[in-house]
Amino acid sequence: MHRLARTLRSDVGALVLYAATAVLMVVAALLAGWSAGWGWVLGLALAANYAADARLFLVDERVVQWLNERQLATAQRAFLREASAVLGWAVIARPDAWLALLVVAGVGATHLTHAAYRVLSGRNQRLRRGRLGWANLDVDGRTSGPEFLPPTLPHVATITGPRVALHVDVPLLLGLWVGWVTGSAAPVLVGLALLLAGSAFVAQRVLERRRTIARLPSPAEDNAKLLAAVERLAPEVAVYFSGGQDTTYQLNVWLETVDRLHRPTVIILREFLHLEALLPTRTPILVLPRARDVEAMQVPSLKVALYPTTVNKNNHMIRLRGIRHVFINHGDGDKSVTYSPLHRVFDEIWVAGQAACDRYLRRGEGVRPEQLVTVGRPQLAHIQPRTGPVSPTPDRPLTVLYAPTWEGNFDGVDYSSVAPMGERIVDMLLRSELPVRVLFKAHPATGTRLPRAAAAREAIEQRLRSSGGRHQVVGTEPDALYNAFNEADVLVADISSVVADFLASRKPYLVTNPRDTAVADYHRDFPSTAGGAVIARDCADLAAALADAVGADVNRARREELATYFLGAPVTDPVEHFADEVDRACERAEAALARSAARAQLQATDDAEAQARTTEETAR
């Protein structure tokens, strides 16, 4: 329990509330025969327990998982309520045996209905399993699919699916309590009748769902139509993406660029969950959950696959032959994860500028120079550069964007300043002698690994919201960070692609040093820090760094050099430049395929000649 409390923090309150109401209703049921007052307590405890149970599904899903692992799943919790209600009613009302048996049978009917719902729903899901998804593609007259059926049972607040089937017991439990209050068996019988009607309604809806599914085309028929549509599209480029619930932003940063590619393109998603968080795009989308689906949808026209992330499911695409596999990443900074040895499995690794090439080749990760292709950063096309000084006034304060990274998957890649110094940074900015407006943009994953980072992020956001209208917590919309770049006069950031991207603005930035690493080592290991002041953990040098940013700006010339080093030489249209490189990759894929076919033909010729010689020698 202690470990759960540490992990879930405030969410554990929902579990405590449930436990308190459960204990109260059991105690009230046991003591109901001693005093009529306990009957009223039991009724209130039952109502509170229903509410507390529903609240469990509003907080972290691990709360419910924790209960399930301890044999306190939804059905067991419902049975505990029912047993407490029946026990209390029996002790207080002392019903006739026939009525008690009917009540027990009603409880059994509830759980029989629930079990039948789960079994039949499972069979219905298996009949639907294997249907692939798509969007922005005409498949037999539909531009998206598969056809999503409405829920089998209506939702009531947080009560959905099989939990609706369990809640047909509400009329019975209410009837038991009213029967005790009135001293009559009639409310109990009415409750039983309503319970049976609810059970019949659940059964009817499940059977109707089964009949609906039976009338639909089979998954194989639907998928065959989808494959035919993909073949008609004849995509030459695939953007392949997989990831967890909160990772869709890693694909979203590429969508504007993908929509402008010259070659027919398709986006391949491995999880349906990304469809909801995906930004609007006109590029056709396929959702292929299984490895065999990826293989089945490989069409002869496909030449190049682009990968924004390195995840295990990439292997399902990379193993397919005849395709040129290109890693494009979703950021390009000094973090160690940007030069992982995993990247060498790709045919090509596309990077923004020479800095990334040097990063790969100097780290000894086995990446070959011929794998590296500099393509710039098309996402930065809308960032407005500025080289002139800024003079803050009370009416036009210095806008400082604090955009830290998250704490990483493990300590070795934790560059985040949020927990160790984030609150201190914001406090000093708010108390600055200069008129300052603070923008705060946390990485979307901040606090997902370390509770102290989540707490610090929450404290910072609360402080800014309560400090006056000019300060702002930047939103989560996809363009929010780059819009904040354009608003900001100065950036405060951690080691991340944020620093490299901000170089496009040519404006001053400060880089945090939460572990107080020697500055010389910092500059050596993270070249992007050379263009801005390095802020130690105690933030003692923050005020002076801000003063320099609006004054002498001693790092201005160095930032100009780093901008080209990290982002590549400026081009008129970065997105068009990227699209041209995709065209060249397709040409390289065609050339490689032609070479492979020529080698195969030569090998076949050699084999045929060898076979002829063998046959001739045998004949002699």
N, C-alpha and C positions, 0 to 999 in steps of 0.2 A: 504493500500500500504506500509506503514511504517513497519507493522508487516511482510509482505512478504519480504521486503528488508532485515530485520534482519535475517530472516530464510534462505534466499537463497544466501545472500552475493553477490558474483560476478555474479551469474546467472541472477540477476535482470537486468544486462546490456542488455541481449537479449530482455527482455521485453521493456526496454526503447527504444532500436533501433526499434523494431516493432512499438511502439506507435508513434515515431517521423516520420517514413515513412508513417504511416497511416494518421496522421494529415496533412503531406505535400501533399499527393495525393488528399485529400479532398479539401484542400485550393486551390491547383492548378486547380482542376476541376471547382470550383466555380468562379475562376478568369480567366479561359481560354478565355472567351469572350472579356476581356479587352485588352489582349496583346497576340500576337502569342508566345512570350517567355514562357508563362505559359503552353502552350501545350508541349513544350520540357521538362519543369519541371515535368509535369504530367507523361510523358513517363518514365523518369528516376525514379520518385517516385514509379511508379507501379512496375518496375523491382526490385528496392530496397526492396519494400514491400514483393514481392515473396521470395526474399533471406532471409529477416528478419523472415518471417513466417517459412521457413524451418529451420532456426537456433534455433527457439524455441524448436525444437524436439531433439536438441543436448545437451541441458542442463538439469537441474533438472526437472523431470516430473511434479513437483508441479507448475511450471510456467504455463504449458498448463492447468492443473487442475484449477488454479486460474482464468484463462480466461474463461474456460467453465462455472464456477460457476457464472460468470457475463454476461452470454448470448453472449459471444464472442468466441464460439466454431469454429471449422475449417470452417464449412459451412457459418456461419455468417461473418467470416473474408474474405472468398472468395467473398461473395455477396457485401461486402463493396468495395473491389477492382473493381468488375464488375460495380457496380453502379457509382463509381467515373470515370471509363473509359468511360462508356456510356454517362454520363452527360457531361464530357469534350468534347468528340467527337461531341455530339449533339450541344453544344454551339458553337464550332468552325466550324464544317463542315456544319451545318444546313441541314441535309440529307432530302430526300423525306420521306414522311410518310411510304410508303411501306417498305423502307429500314430500317427505325427505328423500325418498327414492327418486321421485321425479326431478327434484332439484339436482341430485347427484348425476342423474342421467343427462340433465341439461348441461352441466359442466363437461361431462364426457362428450356431448354433441359438439360443444365449442371446439374442443381439441381435436375431435375427429374431422371437423370441417377444416380446421387449420392444417392438419396433416394432409388431407385430400387436396387442399389448395396447393400446397408445396409440391406434392407429387405430380399433379396435373400440370402445374405451371412449369415444372422442370421438363416435362415431356414436351410442352409447347415450345419452350426455349430451344430444346434440341432440334425440333422441326425447323426452327428459324435459323439455327446456328449455321455459320458458313456463308451467310450473305455478305457480300462486299459492299462498301459504301462509295459514293461518288458525289461530286458537285461540279457545276459549271460544264457539264458534259451531257449531250443529248443521247439518252439511252432509251430507245423505244418510246420517244415522245416525252420523257421525263428528264429534267435537268438536274435532279438530285435524287438520291436514294441511299439505302433501300427504303421502302415505305415503312415509316415508323408508326406502329399501332398505338392507339391511346392506352393508358393503363387499364388493366383488367378490372380493378376495383377503384372507386373514387378515392382521392386523397382527402384526408381530414387533418388540416394543420400538418404536423410532422408524421401523422399516422398513415403509412403507405403499405401496399403489397400485403404480405401475409399477416402483418400486424392488424390490418383492417379485419381480417377473418377472426382474429382473437378477440377483437372488441365487440363482437356480437354478444358477449357476455354482459355488457353494460346494462341492458334492460333487466336481466335476471338479478344482478346484484342490487340494482335500484329497487326492484320488486321485493327482495328480501328485507331491505331496510324499511320500506314503506309498510310491508306486512307486519314487521315488528312494532312499528309506531301505531298502526291502526288495530293490531290484533286480529287481522283478517288474512285468510289464505288467498283471497282474490288477487291482490297485487302480485303475489308470487306466481300465480297461474298466468296472469297477463304477461309478466316478465318472461316466463317460459315460452309462451306463444310468440312473443316478439323475437326471442332468441332463435326459435326454430325458423321463423320467417327470414331472419338475417342469414342463417345458415343456408337456407334454400336460395336466397339471392346470390350468395357467394358461389354456390355450386352452379347456378344458372350462368353467371358471368364467365366462369372458367370454361364451361362447356361451349358457350357461344364463342369464346376466343379460339377454342380448338377448331370449331367449324369455320371460322374466318380464315385461320391459317391454312386449313385444308383447301380452301378455294383459291389461295394465292399460288403463283408459280413457285416451283421448288427453288431452293438456293442454286442448284446447278443450272436451271433454266435462266434465272436472273443473271448469274455470273457469266454465262455464255453470251448474253446480250451485251453485258458490259465489256467483255473482251472484244466483241465485234466493233463496238463504238470506239474503243481505244485503237484498234487496228485502223479504223477509218481516220482517226485523228493523226496516226502515224507520228507520235512524238519522237523527237530526236534527243531531247534533254529531259531528265528526271531530277527533281529536287527531292531528296529522300530525307525524311525526318521521323525521329522517334524520341520519346522522352516522357517524363512524369507529368503530373497534373499542372505544375507551375512553370513548365519550361517552354510553353508555346511562344513566348516572346523571342526565343532564339531563332525561330523561323520567321516571326513577324517582321524582324528587322530587314529581311531579304525580300519581302513580298513586292514592294514597289519596283525593285530591280528585276525580279523574276517576271513581272508583268510586261516588262519592256524588252525581253529577250527576242531575238529575231527568229529563232528556230521554234517549231512546235514543241511545247513544254507541258509536262504534267507534274503535279506535286503528289508525292506518295507519302501518306501518313500511315503509321503503324497502329495508331490508337484513335478511336472515335472521339475521345475526350477533347482532342485538340480542335475539333470543328467549332465548338462553342466559343473558344477564346481566339480563334483565327481572325485576323483582320479581313476586311472585304478584299477580294481578289478576283480577277477574271480568268486566271489560269485554271484549267481543269484539275480537279483533285480526286485522287483515289485513296480509299481507306482499306488497307490490306493487313488485317490483324495477324495472319499466320505466315510462316516462312514459305509454305507451299503456295500461298496466294501471291507472294512477291514473284515467285518463279513462274506461276501460271500467267501473270500479266506482263511478262517480258515479251515485247514485240520486236520483230526484226529491225524496225526503224530506229530503235533506241541506240544512241551512240555514246552519250555522256551522262553520268550521274553526279550530281553535286550534293555534298554532305555538309550541313552547317554544324554538326556535332559529332563527337566520338562516343558512341554507345554500343553495347553488345549486339543489338539488333542490326547494326550496320553490316555485320557479317552475312546476313541473309541476302543482301544485295551485292556485296563485294564479291561473293563467291560465283556470281553469274559471269560467264565469259562473253566476250565480244563487246564489252562496255568499257569506256575509259572512266575510271573512278577518281573524282576530284574533291579534295577537302577544301572547303571555303571558310569554315569556322564562322562564329557569330560575333567575334571580337578579335582585336589584334593588339595586345599589350604585352607588358613585361612579366606577367604571371608565368610561373613554371608550367602550368597546364597548357600554355600556348605553344610549347615545343615538346609535347609528349612523344615518346618513342612509338606510341600507337599510330602516329600519323604516317609512318613509313610504309604502311600497308597500302596507301593510296598511290595511284599512278602519278598524280600531280597534287601539289600542295600550293594553293593560291594564297598569297600574302599581300599586304598593303604596300610595303616598301622594302628597302634594303635592310632595315633594322631586323625584320623578321627572318630574312635570309641569314644574316649573321647570327641571330639567336639560335637557329637550328644547327648551323654548321659548326659553331664554336662549342656547343654543348655536347657533342659526341653522341648524338642520339641515333646515328645510323641513317639519317636522311641524306640523300644524294643531291648534289647541286642541280642535276638535271630535273629533279622532281619539283623544284621551286619555281613559281611563276609570279611575278609582281603584277598586280591588277588594280592597285589603289583601293580606296574605300568608298564605293558608290553610295553608301548610306549617309555620307557627309556632304552630299551635294547641296543641301539646304542650309548648311551652317554659314553664317555671314562673318567673314574675316574682318578684323579691326586692328590697326597698328598704332593709331593715335592714342595719346594719354587721356585719362578720365579725371575730372575734377569734381569730386562728390560735394554736394550741398544738402542741407536739410530737405529741400524740395526735390532734389535728385540724388538720393543716397547711393553709396557704393553698393552694388548688388553682388553679393558673395554666394556662390552656389557651393554647398557642401554635399558632395555626391560620393559617399563611401561605398566600398564593395562589401560583399558578404563574407562570412567566416570560413567558407570553403568546406569541402567534404571531410577534411582532416586537418590537424594542426599544422602540418608542413606546408599547406597552401593557404593558411589563414593570414591574409594581409589586411584584414578589416580593422579600422580604427573605432568602430561604433562602440564596442564594449569598453576598451581600455581608455579612450580619450574623447569619444564623440560628444558627450555632454559638456566636457570642459571646453571643447572647441566652440560649441554653440553659445555657451555662457560668455566666453570672451568676446565673441562677435557681437553679442547683444549689448555688452558693456563697453564696446570700443569707443575711443575718443572720436573716431571718424563716424559720420552718419552712415550707418550700414543697414541694408535690407538683406535678410537671410532667406535663401531658398534651400530647402533640404530635399534631396532625392536619394532615398535608400535603394540599394539593390533589391529586386523583388524577393530574393531568397533570404534576406537578412533575418536572423533569428530562428531559422529552421533547424539549425544544428545546436546552437548554444543559447540556452534560456537567458543568460545575462545579456547577450546581444539583442534579443527580442525586447527585454526590459528596457535597455538603453534606447533602443529605437523608439519605443512607445513614449518614454520620458521626453526625448527630444521633440517628437511631434507634438506632444501635449504642451511643452514649453513654448513652442513657436505659435501654436494656435491661441495661446492665452497671452501672448506678448504684444499684441497689436495687429492691426490689419495689414501692414505693409509686408510682414514676414509671411512665408508661404511654405506649406508642405506640397511638393510637386506631385501631381497625380500619377496614375499608373498607365495612362494611355500611351500607345507606342511611340508617339512623337514627343512625349513630355520631356525626355532628357535633352534632346537636341533643341527643342524650343527654349529650354532653360539655358542651354549653352548660349543662345542668341541674346537672352536677357542678361546674362551674367557679365560682370566686369572682371571678376576674379573667380577662379575655381579652387576649392580645397578638396582633394581626392586622395585615395589610397593607390597603391600599386595595382593597376588594372587597365583595361582598354579605354576607360573613361579619359585617362590622362592623354593617351595617344590620340584619341578622337578629338579632344579639345585643342590639340595642336592646330587643327584646321582653322580655328578662330584666330590664331596668332595672339590671343590675349594671355595675360599672366595667370599662372597657377602655382599652387603650393601643394606639396606632397607630404602626407603624414608618414611618420616613422614610429609606429606604436611599440616596437621592440627596442628602440634606441640603438639601432645598428650604427656603426661608424659611418659617417657621411661618405667618406671615400669608398667604402665597400658598397654603400647604397648606389652611388653613381656607377660603379663598375658592374654590379649585378643587374641594375635596373636603369638602363641608359635614359629612359624618359624623364627620370628625376633631375637630370642635368639642366633642364630648362626652367626649373622653378626652385624656390626655397624649400628646404626640407624641415618639417615641423616635428620637433621632438615630442615625446609622450607628455611632458609637463606643459607644453604649449607656450613656454616662456618666450619663444622667438616669434610667436604668431603676430603680435602687434607690429613689430619691426618689419616683418615680411609684408604685411598689408600696406604699411607706409611706403615701402619700396615699390610695391606694385602700382601705386598711384603717383609715384614720384620718379626716381631715377630709372626704375625698371631695368636693373642691371643684366637681367637674363634675356632681354628682348632679342639680341642678335643670335644667341644660342638657340632660342625657340624657332627662329626662322630656319636654321640649319636642321634642327630636329624634325620640323614639319615635313621637309622633303625626305629626310632619312626614314621616317616612320610611315609616311602616307604616300610616298612616291611623288614624282614630278607632277605639278598641277596640269590638269587637262580641262578642256572646255566643258565637256559633259562626262562626269565620272561614270554615270550609269551606262551611257552609250559605249564608253571605253570598255566596261565590263562585258557588255553584250558582244562586242567585237571579239573579246578574248574567248567567250563561249563558242563563237563561230569557229575560231581557230582550233579550239579543243575538238570540236566535231570533225574538222579536217584532219587533225592528228589521229583521231580515232579511226577515220576512214582509211588513212594511210597505213595504220597499224594493222587493220583488218585485211587490207590488200596484201601487205607483207606476209601476214599469217597464211592467207589463202595461197600465195605463191609458194611459200615453204611447204605447205601441205601438198600442193600439186607436184612440186619437185620430189617430195618424199614418195608420193604415190608412183611417180614415174620410175624412181630408183627401185622401189619395191617390185614394180611390174617387170623391169628389166632383170632383176635378180631372180624373180620367179621363172622368167623365160629361160635364163641360163640354167637354172636347176632342172627345169623340165627337159631341156636339150641334153644335159649331161645324163639324166636318167634314161632318156631314149637310147643313148649310145651304149 
